[in-house]
Amino acid sequence: MVSLVAIGLLGLVICFLLIFLGMPVYVAFTGVGFVGLWMVRGLKAALGSLGSIPYSTACNYTWSVIPLFVWMGYIVFYSNIAEEFFGGVRRWIGHARGGLAYAAVVGNAIFGACCGNPIASAVTFASMCLQEMRRYGYKDRLTLGAVASAGLLAALIPPSMPFIIYGALTETSIGKLFIAGVVPGLVLTALYVITVYIWCLKDPQVGPPGSRATWGERLRAGAGMWTIVIVMLVIIGGIFAGVFTPTEAGAAGAAIVLLISLIRRKLGWINFKKSLVETGLNTGMVGMLLVGTMLFNTFLVATGLSKVISKVVVGISQGNTIIFMFISVIILLFMGMFLDAIPILLLTIPILHPAAVSLGIDPLHYSIVVNITLLLGTLTPPFGIVVYAVQNSVKDVGLVEVFKGTYPFIIAGLLLQVLVILFPALSTWLPSLMAGK
Amino acid sequence: MTEENPSVQMNEKQPQSKGGGFGRCIRGSFLGIHYFSGLFVILMTFITVIHALGRYLFNRPVPGLVEMCTFMLVPIIFLAAPYTELKKGHTAIPLVLDRLPRKVRTASEILMYILYFFLMVFTTWQSLIRAKFIQKAGYVSSVLSIPHYPFIYVVVVGWLLLAVAVLFRLGEYIKSIKEW
């Protein structure tokens, strides 16, 4: 008689095999989840789950944040607001050595307030920055390394897709998670700036100084930057002050960006339609992933494998919270080498989060540790999904060159990870000041 | 901005129909349905803004907003998923697949898509049974008494369209065998 845990393990192996053979991730989760449930609970229960889980998963108010923030991000993308913003930042700090790389990092951090997706953010800046930075003699390795890595800031600074999913899965307040990401996001921005500075100090040819803009040019450019600043105030300020729920902040952000883009004639009919199509593609993809993972997780819970894995991880850490978090980081970084962040989140959080909470770790603290790790995983080979996306958007730079460009920034990210693990206040202090907490 | 999902690029070697009459018809219809799902995103945005403004300015929030948004998620997800499949937008990580010889790769893809198709048919069937059950039971939402069953039928339609999209892509793979 095969034990239930063995069936769970077998299901996990088959699922990964199907994924690596090219089956869409949600299909592998749905299919293996269904067959697994059939084996564990019988055909009737499995069929019942197949019929009921998709609807019950989709019909969850928490997910309503997703399409709203995704749409807002695409309106910003198609209105070229990010380009205007980068132009503004460039005029203010582009004249320093490595200044355009600083502008890309800082621009990404602030653009993160409009876009919760590291891929979208990195791709937006890659296509925008590369030619400009080449014109000033920047090496592609620095440009694309900085841009790809800075994409992570979009997912740390609210709104953030991983935080939405994390919050929904663990019933942690998404608003608090958003605010918890602000300080680590700012620290990471500072670490990236320091990384660029050190890199340029060691190799001055990698990022030569750009032309100095006049004060008139700077002030004029500043006028084009206010759209993103308003959105940032509405979303971060609104959630922090307790004025908006995350869903309301998403809707308000999308409406404001749409209104400003229309008034300033920045968004034509074709681009408006494109923003809707892309929003649908993204929401359809994430939604089906949620459905598939729910079914697969039901199977894993039924086999008891989730509990076993959780017990093993807690056992290895011997109840020490810091060791537990470092083990989590190692597991998630390893998975991040082969899988995208969202499937890992959906697969591991129902297992790791309860264990973390049982050890007395603050859910906000743990969520930041998990998300930083997953985001770093999007930069690491062989499947650094953000690096693939950036390389694909510029075409004429090799994948290896982009990967090499991200290494110094990955070290900065790991440094942030250590800081966040050792100093929980980095992630818990700001949410503790929130109104109506 | 199809760069959004790098799986799309990683699968670039996969066949893509140049679009005969039938292909164009399918893509056009699915795009239309995709836009229809987008209308719910717009509706959700504005109804939520009206709710927030109503609450702060007139002390009159939109009643049952949570229910409305929850129900709107169903078409947003399930009517967008079929076109996402046609655009190869669902996350796929063909790390092993890309390293296989072309013939083995295509054979593997065809096998995967046959399994995918049957799973979609099966899920459609089960969702239909569930929808009939919910319709018969007469479940409604608690604030606005919106019946659940029309939305479960949307799920059924979504799965069915996904099955059609998968069949369409399977056809493309099979056609690509001729190029061997």
Interface residues (C-beta under 8 A of the other chain):
Chain A: L18 I19 F20 L21 G22 M23 P24 V25 Y26 V27 T30 G31 F34 L47 G48 L50 G51 S52 P54 Y55 A58 C59 N60 Y61 W63 S64 P67 L68 W71 Y74 F77 Y78 N117 I119 A120 V123 V243 F244 T247 E248 G250 A251 A252 A254 A255 L258 K273 K274 L276 V277 E278 T279 G280 L281 N282 T283 G284 M285 G287 M288 L289 V291 F338 L339 D340 I342 P343 P382 F383 I385 Y388 A389 N392 S393
Chain B: M1 T2 E3 E4 N5 P6 Q9 M10 N11 L31 H34 Y35 S37 G38 V41 I42 M44 T45 F46 T48 V49 H51 A52 Y56 V66 C69 T70 F71 M72 L73 V74 I76 I77 F78 A80 A81 P82 Y83 T84 E85 K87 G89 H90 T91 A92 I93 P94 L95 V96 L97 R105 S108 E109 M112 L115 Y116 L119 F122 T123 Q126 S127 I129 R130 H148 F151 I152 V155 W159
